[in-house]
Amino acid sequence: MDPGLNLRVGDISTETQKGRHVTTTATLIRLGDDGYVVDTPGVRSFDISTVPAAEIEMHFVEFAEHIPHCKFPDCTHRHETGCAVKTAVDREHISPRDTRAIAACLKSGSLHRALRFC
């Protein structure tokens, strides 16, 4: 996020390839003039049940700049010709695991389930 914050980080699990939690209390961190972020212990999922399926993709910041350039406004970013997100993945600007997470979100309606595939 911001290496200058010097946040404590743990090792990556060889089993899950995910980071291990090291945060023990919630901390509000100022990001210069850009806002704030909260470092919270043990948060791996969020309830997105109230987010319309058509808006889920916009909550993945890596996708936001590419989505407007997709050929079709209802692009699912999985199989369409002219998909700017797929192009960004091919050019390694977006991680393929992010596209798998969105696909899982749309299928299950749960970011919790989607994160298991990341």
Secondary structure, DSSP 4 states (H G I P E B T S, - for coil): --GGG-----PBPTTT-SBPP---S-EEEE-TTS-EEEE-TT------TTS-HHHHGGGSHHHHTTGGGSSSTT--SSS-TT-HHHHHHHTTSS-HHHHHHHHHHHHHS-HHHHHTT-
